[in-house]
Amino acid sequence: MKLFNAISLTLALALPASFIGMRAEAQSNKESYEDFLKRAFEEYQSFRDKANKEYADFLENPWQEFQEKEAPIKQKDPTPPELVPYDETEPEPEPQETPIEEVITPPTPQPQPKPVEPIPENPLVETYLTFEIWGTQMKVRWSDDLRYTLKGTDESKVANGWRTLSDSKYNNTIADLLKLRDQYKLDDWAYLTVLKTFSDKALGADTNESMLLTAFAYCSSGYQMRLGNNGNKLYLLYASNHQLFAPAYYYTINGVKYYPFSKDQVKSMNISESRYPGEKPMSLQLTAIPNITPKASSPRKLTAKRYPEMDFTLSTDENVVSYFDNYPTSMLDGNQMTRWVMYANTPLSSTSKSVLYPALKEKLSGMSQYDAVSRILNWVQTAFVYEFDDKVWGGDRAFFGEETLHYPYCDCEDRAILFSRLVKDIVGLDAVLVFYPGHLASAVAFTETVNGDCIVMNGRRFTICDPTYVNAPVGRTMPSMDNSSAKVILIN
């Protein structure tokens, strides 16, 4: 009874809506509140047990063979047609308005998936396993008696493994993992990565047991996934409405793309088409950084050429950079322009902002919008070393703003993303990304009169600012650009 009371307290704090009517019924029948909780708990356990039983039974059906497909080729690294510095001796050209070909808007963030019902816990169990990821210590209730052995990867063996994990003794583990998602503000990708890191620590790195535990926790958390095997190896395949760029690979199952959460490239795989109630695909839309332990990098000095007072020594967050390192590049609705939305709408780390932002605001205090933006523009143009991704990384790689501050080299899209972020955060002006064929620049919506090349959107004038056109002032478009039209990427 003591154990049930502890579990009942947890359940009472998170009863699903389906139990509200039961409570009213219990009160009308003068049923004790404890009896009501007990009945609710039994109803819930029955539902969850039924869902897991049906899922495990379906896993025993023959898995179908699917052929791997390669994800879309990554967008080619934008190559500006001109890398020569701006020539101040040339006559000032007449301002031009570039027509807008397309406007790409940020998608509305979707709520994260949830379990179909709350996970009842046993608060009396307090044996924890501690693990580390991105320099952050996390802990989850786990003990050696929860270890299990998966004796194979065929349908019956995996189904039996799922039945083992469906036992209520694993509830504390699943509940704690869900709490980590909230505590550390983990996005969907970060959460799946944490699940795998924990499972590897609990059951051995890259074992089939670890993969099944990862899949069970991921599925129990409300996410859409499938299980597959190739020979003696088990795979988790996650669904996403985002389309990943190469070198990712996927399998299409009932019209949905599933990506193996593995670096293996498997040409064909036997996959179970089992579905779990309420499952939802992963979102790769990133608008915030997980709340992980900060770790300041070695200081880096960055000085503008034209404005030597724009001289900053700053550190980035190495743990945040590590987190970004494996974040998948993706697009939505087949539109490659949407990839920039994910990068441009992600803030800098608190480590970078704590030093850079106060210093920037102090340097720009009392200036006009034009003067403030001009100094930020020249700082990004001249304090950073330009280099092509192919030479540095062996292929296209876009940077989040934090990465541009961290790494020694960057290219046009990296500069445009960082510049736009700084203008919005420091000067408080709306900024957008402007994509020409082969090049990414920025444009700023001044509320003061500023002349120069521009785009006009919904009656608002956005003046071109190109962080790659070295020493060019506000309002100058890089020479040799095709100004017949441009695509505009909005930033929240």
C-alpha positions as CSV (number, residue, x, y, z in Angstrom):
1,M,0.0,0.0,0.0
2,K,2.8,2.4,0.8
3,L,4.3,1.8,-2.7
4,F,0.9,2.3,-4.4
5,N,0.4,5.5,-2.5
6,A,3.7,6.9,-3.7
7,I,2.8,6.0,-7.3
8,S,-0.7,7.4,-6.9
9,L,0.7,10.7,-5.9
10,T,2.7,10.9,-9.1
11,L,-0.2,9.8,-11.2
12,A,-2.6,12.3,-9.5
13,L,-0.4,15.2,-10.6
14,A,-0.6,14.3,-14.3
15,L,-3.9,12.5,-14.9
16,P,-4.9,12.5,-18.6
17,A,-8.2,14.2,-19.6
18,S,-9.8,10.8,-20.0
19,F,-9.8,10.3,-16.2
20,I,-11.6,13.6,-15.4
21,G,-15.0,12.0,-16.0
22,M,-14.0,9.0,-13.9
23,R,-13.2,11.3,-11.0
24,A,-16.6,13.0,-11.2
25,E,-18.2,9.6,-11.3
26,A,-16.2,8.5,-8.3
27,Q,-17.3,11.6,-6.3
28,S,-20.9,11.1,-7.3
29,N,-20.8,7.5,-6.1
30,K,-19.0,8.6,-2.9
31,E,-16.0,6.5,-3.8
32,S,-12.8,7.4,-1.9
33,Y,-10.2,9.4,-3.7
34,E,-7.6,6.7,-3.1
35,D,-10.0,4.1,-4.7
36,F,-10.4,6.5,-7.6
37,L,-6.7,6.8,-8.1
38,K,-6.3,3.1,-7.9
39,R,-8.9,2.6,-10.5
40,A,-7.4,5.3,-12.7
41,F,-4.0,3.7,-12.4
42,E,-5.3,0.3,-13.3
43,E,-7.1,1.8,-16.3
44,Y,-4.0,3.6,-17.4
45,Q,-1.8,0.5,-16.9
46,S,-4.3,-1.5,-18.9
47,F,-4.1,1.0,-21.8
48,R,-0.3,1.2,-21.9
49,D,0.1,-2.5,-21.5
50,K,-2.3,-3.1,-24.3
51,A,-0.5,-0.6,-26.6
52,N,2.9,-2.2,-25.9
53,K,1.5,-5.7,-26.2
54,E,0.0,-5.0,-29.6
55,Y,3.2,-3.3,-30.8
56,A,5.3,-6.2,-29.7
57,D,2.9,-8.7,-31.3
58,F,3.1,-6.7,-34.6
59,L,6.9,-6.7,-34.4
60,E,6.6,-10.5,-34.7
61,N,5.1,-10.1,-38.2
62,P,7.6,-10.6,-41.0
63,W,9.7,-7.4,-41.6
64,Q,9.7,-6.1,-45.2
65,E,12.9,-5.4,-47.2
66,F,13.3,-1.7,-48.2
67,Q,16.0,-0.2,-50.4
68,E,18.0,2.8,-49.3
69,K,17.8,6.1,-51.1
70,E,20.3,8.9,-51.0
71,A,19.2,12.2,-49.6
72,P,19.2,15.3,-51.8
73,I,22.6,16.6,-52.7
74,K,23.6,19.4,-50.5
75,Q,23.2,22.9,-52.0
76,K,26.5,23.9,-53.5
77,D,28.6,26.2,-51.4
78,P,27.6,29.7,-52.5
79,T,30.5,31.2,-54.4
80,P,30.5,35.0,-54.6
81,P,31.5,36.1,-58.1
82,E,33.6,38.9,-56.6
83,L,35.9,38.7,-53.6
84,V,37.8,41.9,-54.3
85,P,37.4,44.7,-51.8
86,Y,35.1,47.6,-52.4
87,D,36.8,50.4,-54.5
88,E,36.0,53.7,-52.8
89,T,37.5,55.7,-55.8
90,E,34.8,54.4,-58.2
91,P,31.8,56.7,-58.9
92,E,28.9,55.9,-56.6
93,P,26.3,53.9,-58.6
94,E,22.6,54.8,-58.8
95,P,20.7,52.9,-56.2
96,Q,18.8,49.9,-57.5
97,E,15.7,48.0,-56.3
98,T,16.0,44.3,-56.8
99,P,12.7,42.5,-57.5
100,I,11.7,39.7,-55.1
101,E,11.4,36.3,-56.6
102,E,10.3,34.4,-53.5
103,V,9.9,35.0,-49.8
104,I,10.7,32.1,-47.4
105,T,9.0,32.4,-44.0
106,P,10.1,30.6,-40.8
107,P,7.7,27.7,-40.1
108,T,5.6,27.9,-36.9
109,P,7.3,25.8,-34.2
110,Q,5.4,22.7,-33.3
111,P,5.0,21.4,-29.8
112,Q,7.2,18.4,-29.0
113,P,5.6,14.9,-29.0
114,K,4.3,13.6,-25.8
115,P,3.6,10.0,-24.5
116,V,0.1,8.8,-25.2
117,E,-0.4,8.7,-21.4
118,P,1.8,10.0,-18.5
119,I,4.4,7.5,-17.3
120,P,3.6,6.4,-13.7
121,E,6.8,6.3,-11.5
122,N,8.0,4.5,-8.4
123,P,9.4,7.3,-6.3
124,L,10.9,4.9,-3.8
125,V,13.6,3.7,-6.4
126,E,16.6,6.1,-6.3
127,T,19.4,4.3,-7.9
128,Y,20.9,6.5,-10.7
129,L,23.2,6.1,-13.6
130,T,25.2,9.2,-14.5
131,F,26.4,10.0,-18.0
132,E,27.9,13.0,-19.8
133,I,27.1,14.7,-23.1
134,W,28.2,18.0,-24.4
135,G,30.2,18.5,-21.2
136,T,27.0,18.2,-19.2
137,Q,26.4,15.7,-16.4
138,M,23.0,14.0,-16.5
139,K,21.5,11.3,-14.4
140,V,18.6,8.8,-14.9
141,R,17.2,6.1,-12.6
142,W,18.8,2.8,-13.6
143,S,20.2,-0.2,-11.9
144,D,22.0,-3.4,-13.0
145,D,18.9,-5.5,-12.6
146,L,17.4,-3.6,-15.6
147,R,20.1,-4.9,-17.9
148,Y,18.8,-7.4,-20.4
149,T,20.2,-9.5,-23.4
150,L,18.8,-9.4,-26.9
151,K,19.5,-12.8,-28.3
152,G,19.1,-11.8,-31.9
153,T,17.6,-9.2,-34.3
154,D,14.9,-11.3,-36.0
155,E,11.2,-10.5,-35.4
156,S,10.6,-12.8,-32.5
157,K,13.8,-11.8,-30.6
158,V,13.1,-8.0,-31.0
159,A,9.4,-8.5,-30.0
160,N,10.5,-10.3,-26.8
161,G,13.0,-7.5,-26.1
162,W,10.2,-5.0,-26.5
163,R,8.0,-7.0,-24.0
164,T,10.9,-6.9,-21.5
165,L,11.2,-3.2,-21.7
166,S,7.4,-2.8,-21.4
167,D,7.6,-4.0,-17.8
168,S,6.7,-1.2,-15.3
169,K,10.1,-1.5,-13.7
170,Y,11.5,0.6,-16.6
171,N,8.9,3.4,-16.0
172,N,11.3,5.4,-13.8
173,T,13.9,5.4,-16.6
174,I,11.5,6.6,-19.3
175,A,10.1,9.3,-17.0
176,D,13.5,10.6,-16.0
177,L,14.5,10.8,-19.7
178,L,11.4,12.9,-20.4
179,K,12.3,15.1,-17.5
180,L,15.8,15.7,-19.0
181,R,14.1,16.9,-22.2
182,D,12.3,19.6,-20.2
183,Q,15.1,20.4,-17.7
184,Y,17.7,21.0,-20.4
185,K,15.3,22.3,-23.1
186,L,16.4,19.6,-25.5
187,D,15.1,19.9,-29.1
188,D,14.0,16.7,-30.8
189,W,17.5,15.9,-32.3
190,A,19.2,16.7,-29.0
191,Y,16.7,14.5,-27.1
192,L,17.3,11.5,-29.4
193,T,21.1,12.0,-29.0
194,V,20.7,12.0,-25.2
195,L,18.6,8.8,-25.3
196,K,21.3,7.0,-27.3
197,T,24.1,8.4,-25.1
198,F,22.3,7.1,-22.0
199,S,21.5,3.7,-23.5
200,D,25.1,3.2,-24.6
201,K,26.3,3.9,-21.0
202,A,23.6,1.6,-19.6
203,L,24.0,-1.3,-22.0
204,G,27.2,-0.9,-23.9
205,A,28.1,1.4,-26.8
206,D,26.4,0.6,-30.1
207,T,25.0,-2.8,-28.9
208,N,21.7,-4.1,-30.1
209,E,20.4,-3.8,-26.6
210,S,21.3,-0.1,-26.4
211,M,19.6,0.5,-29.8
212,L,16.4,-1.2,-28.7
213,L,16.4,0.7,-25.4
214,T,16.9,4.0,-27.4
215,A,14.0,3.1,-29.7
216,F,11.7,2.1,-26.8
217,A,12.4,5.3,-24.9
218,Y,12.0,7.4,-28.1
219,C,8.8,5.7,-29.1
220,S,7.4,5.9,-25.5
221,S,8.1,9.7,-25.6
222,G,5.7,10.0,-28.5
223,Y,8.1,10.0,-31.5
224,Q,7.5,8.2,-34.8
225,M,10.2,5.6,-35.6
226,R,10.7,2.2,-37.1
227,L,13.0,-0.7,-36.3
228,G,15.1,-2.4,-38.9
229,N,17.8,-5.0,-39.1
230,N,20.6,-5.9,-41.5
231,G,22.2,-9.2,-40.6
232,N,22.9,-9.2,-36.9
233,K,22.6,-5.4,-36.4
234,L,19.5,-3.6,-35.2
235,Y,18.7,0.0,-36.4
236,L,16.4,2.8,-35.3
237,L,14.9,4.8,-38.1
238,Y,13.4,8.2,-37.2
239,A,10.7,9.9,-39.2
240,S,10.9,13.6,-40.0
241,N,9.0,16.1,-42.1
242,H,12.3,17.7,-42.8
243,Q,14.4,16.4,-45.7
244,L,18.0,15.9,-44.8
245,F,20.9,16.7,-47.1
246,A,23.6,14.3,-48.2
247,P,25.4,12.4,-46.8
248,A,22.1,11.2,-45.2
249,Y,20.2,8.2,-46.4
250,Y,16.6,7.3,-46.0
251,Y,13.9,4.6,-46.5
252,T,10.4,5.5,-47.7
253,I,7.7,3.6,-45.8
254,N,4.1,4.3,-46.6
255,G,5.1,7.6,-48.1
256,V,7.1,8.7,-45.0
257,K,10.9,9.2,-45.0
258,Y,12.8,7.4,-42.2
259,Y,16.4,8.1,-41.5
260,P,18.7,5.6,-39.8
261,F,20.1,7.0,-36.5
262,S,23.5,5.6,-37.5
263,K,26.5,6.5,-39.5
264,D,26.3,3.1,-41.3
265,Q,25.3,3.1,-44.9
266,V,23.1,0.1,-45.5
267,K,21.9,-0.5,-49.1
268,S,18.9,-2.6,-48.0
269,M,17.3,-3.3,-44.7
270,N,14.4,-5.4,-43.3
271,I,12.1,-3.0,-41.5
272,S,9.0,-3.5,-39.3
273,E,6.1,-1.3,-40.3
274,S,4.7,-1.4,-36.7
275,R,3.0,1.8,-35.6
276,Y,2.5,3.1,-32.1
277,P,-0.5,5.2,-31.0
278,G,-0.1,9.0,-31.3
279,E,3.4,8.9,-32.8
280,K,4.7,12.1,-34.3
281,P,7.8,12.9,-36.5
282,M,10.9,14.6,-35.4
283,S,11.2,18.4,-36.0
284,L,14.6,19.7,-37.0
285,Q,13.5,23.3,-36.6
286,L,16.0,24.8,-34.1
287,T,15.1,28.2,-32.4
288,A,17.0,27.8,-29.1
289,I,20.1,26.2,-27.7
290,P,19.8,23.4,-25.1
291,N,20.5,24.5,-21.6
292,I,23.8,22.6,-21.4
293,T,26.8,23.4,-19.2
294,P,28.8,26.2,-20.6
295,K,32.6,25.9,-21.4
296,A,34.4,29.0,-22.6
297,S,36.8,28.6,-25.5
298,S,40.2,30.2,-25.7
299,P,39.8,33.9,-26.3
300,R,39.8,35.2,-29.9
301,K,40.5,38.8,-30.9
302,L,38.5,40.2,-33.8
303,T,39.1,43.7,-35.0
304,A,37.4,45.7,-37.8
305,K,39.8,47.2,-40.4
306,R,38.0,50.5,-41.0
307,Y,36.9,51.0,-37.4
308,P,39.8,49.9,-35.1
309,E,37.7,50.8,-32.1
310,M,35.5,47.8,-33.1
311,D,38.0,45.5,-31.4
312,F,36.7,42.6,-29.3
313,T,38.3,39.7,-27.5
314,L,35.7,37.0,-26.9
315,S,35.1,33.4,-26.1
316,T,32.6,31.0,-27.6
317,D,30.9,28.0,-25.9
318,E,32.8,24.9,-26.8
319,N,30.0,22.6,-25.6
320,V,27.5,24.4,-27.8
321,V,29.9,24.2,-30.8
322,S,30.2,20.5,-30.1
323,Y,26.4,20.2,-30.0
324,F,26.1,22.0,-33.3
325,D,28.8,19.8,-34.9
326,N,26.5,16.9,-35.7
327,Y,23.2,18.8,-36.1
328,P,21.6,17.6,-39.5
329,T,21.3,20.1,-42.3
330,S,17.7,19.9,-43.6
331,M,15.1,21.7,-45.6
332,L,11.3,21.8,-45.7
333,D,8.8,21.1,-48.5
334,G,11.7,20.5,-50.9
335,N,12.8,24.2,-50.7
336,Q,16.5,24.4,-50.2
337,M,16.2,28.1,-49.1
338,T,14.5,26.9,-45.9
339,R,17.8,25.5,-44.6
340,W,19.0,29.1,-43.9
341,V,16.0,29.7,-41.7
342,M,17.2,27.1,-39.2
343,Y,20.6,28.7,-38.9
344,A,19.5,32.4,-39.0
345,N,16.9,31.9,-36.2
346,T,19.2,30.3,-33.7
347,P,20.7,32.6,-31.1
348,L,24.2,32.8,-29.9
349,S,25.2,31.1,-26.7
350,S,25.0,32.9,-23.4
351,T,28.8,32.6,-23.2
352,S,29.3,34.6,-26.5
353,K,26.5,37.1,-25.7
354,S,27.8,37.8,-22.2
355,V,31.0,39.3,-23.6
356,L,30.2,40.5,-27.1
357,Y,26.8,42.1,-26.7
358,P,27.6,44.5,-23.8
359,A,30.8,45.5,-25.6
360,L,29.0,46.1,-28.9
361,K,26.3,48.1,-27.2
362,E,28.8,50.3,-25.5
363,K,30.8,50.9,-28.7
364,L,27.6,51.8,-30.6
365,S,25.8,53.8,-27.9
366,G,24.4,57.1,-29.2
367,M,25.1,56.4,-32.9
368,S,22.5,56.7,-35.7
369,Q,21.2,53.4,-37.1
370,Y,23.3,53.9,-40.2
371,D,26.5,54.4,-38.2
372,A,25.8,51.5,-35.9
373,V,25.0,49.1,-38.7
374,S,28.0,50.3,-40.8
375,R,30.3,49.4,-37.9
376,I,28.8,45.9,-37.4
377,L,29.0,45.4,-41.2
378,N,32.6,46.3,-41.5
379,W,33.5,44.2,-38.5
380,V,32.0,41.1,-40.0
381,Q,33.5,42.0,-43.4
382,T,37.1,42.4,-42.2
383,A,37.6,40.7,-38.8
384,F,36.9,37.3,-40.2
385,V,39.0,35.3,-42.7
386,Y,37.1,34.2,-45.8
387,E,37.6,30.6,-47.1
388,F,35.6,28.2,-49.2
389,D,33.9,25.2,-47.4
390,D,35.3,22.8,-49.9
391,K,38.8,23.7,-48.9
392,V,38.2,23.7,-45.1
393,W,35.6,21.0,-44.6
394,G,35.7,19.0,-47.9
395,G,32.2,20.1,-48.8
396,D,29.4,22.6,-48.1
397,R,28.9,23.4,-44.4
398,A,26.8,26.2,-43.1
399,F,27.5,27.7,-39.7
400,F,25.3,28.8,-36.9
401,G,26.3,32.2,-35.6
402,E,28.2,30.6,-32.7
403,E,30.3,28.6,-35.1
404,T,31.3,31.6,-37.2
405,L,32.6,33.3,-34.0
406,H,34.4,30.1,-33.1
407,Y,36.1,28.8,-36.2
408,P,39.0,30.6,-38.0
409,Y,37.3,30.6,-41.4
410,C,33.8,31.4,-42.8
411,D,32.1,32.1,-46.1
412,C,29.3,34.3,-47.3
413,E,26.3,32.5,-45.8
414,D,28.0,32.3,-42.4
415,R,28.7,36.0,-42.4
416,A,25.2,37.0,-43.6
417,I,23.7,34.8,-40.8
418,L,25.9,36.3,-38.1
419,F,25.5,39.9,-39.3
420,S,21.7,39.6,-39.4
421,R,21.6,38.2,-35.9
422,L,23.7,41.0,-34.5
423,V,21.7,43.7,-36.2
424,K,18.5,42.4,-34.8
425,D,19.9,41.7,-31.3
426,I,22.1,44.8,-30.9
427,V,20.5,47.6,-33.0
428,G,16.9,46.3,-32.8
429,L,16.2,46.5,-36.6
430,D,14.6,43.8,-38.7
431,A,17.0,42.1,-41.0
432,V,16.5,39.4,-43.7
433,L,18.8,37.2,-45.8
434,V,19.0,37.9,-49.5
435,F,19.8,35.0,-51.8
436,Y,21.2,35.7,-55.3
437,P,22.3,32.9,-57.5
438,G,25.4,31.6,-55.8
439,H,25.6,34.2,-53.0
440,L,23.9,35.1,-49.7
441,A,23.8,38.6,-48.4
442,S,21.6,40.6,-45.9
443,A,19.3,43.5,-45.9
444,V,18.2,45.8,-43.1
445,A,14.9,47.6,-42.5
446,F,16.1,51.1,-41.3
447,T,13.5,53.3,-39.8
448,E,15.7,56.3,-40.6
449,T,16.3,57.5,-44.2
450,V,19.2,55.4,-45.7
451,N,20.0,55.4,-49.4
452,G,21.4,52.5,-51.5
453,D,20.4,49.3,-53.2
454,C,17.3,47.7,-51.7
455,I,14.4,45.3,-51.8
456,V,10.9,46.4,-51.0
457,M,8.6,44.1,-49.1
458,N,5.1,44.9,-47.9
459,G,5.8,48.5,-48.3
460,R,9.0,48.3,-46.2
461,R,12.4,49.2,-47.6
462,F,15.2,46.8,-46.8
463,T,18.7,48.2,-47.7
464,I,21.3,45.7,-48.9
465,C,24.2,45.0,-46.6
466,D,26.8,42.5,-47.9
467,P,29.1,41.1,-45.2
468,T,31.3,39.5,-47.8
469,Y,31.8,42.5,-50.1
470,V,34.9,43.8,-48.1
471,N,34.7,47.4,-47.0
472,A,31.6,48.0,-49.0
473,P,29.2,50.5,-47.3
474,V,25.6,49.9,-46.4
475,G,23.5,49.9,-49.6
476,R,26.1,48.4,-52.0
477,T,25.5,45.2,-53.9
478,M,28.5,43.1,-54.8
479,P,29.5,43.6,-58.5
480,S,28.6,41.0,-61.1
481,M,25.6,39.9,-59.1
482,D,22.5,39.0,-61.1
483,N,20.1,41.6,-59.7
484,S,17.1,40.6,-61.9
485,S,15.6,39.0,-58.9
486,A,16.4,37.6,-55.4
487,K,14.9,35.3,-52.8
488,V,14.3,36.7,-49.3
489,I,14.6,34.6,-46.2
490,L,12.8,36.1,-43.2
491,I,14.3,35.9,-39.7
492,N,12.2,35.9,-36.5
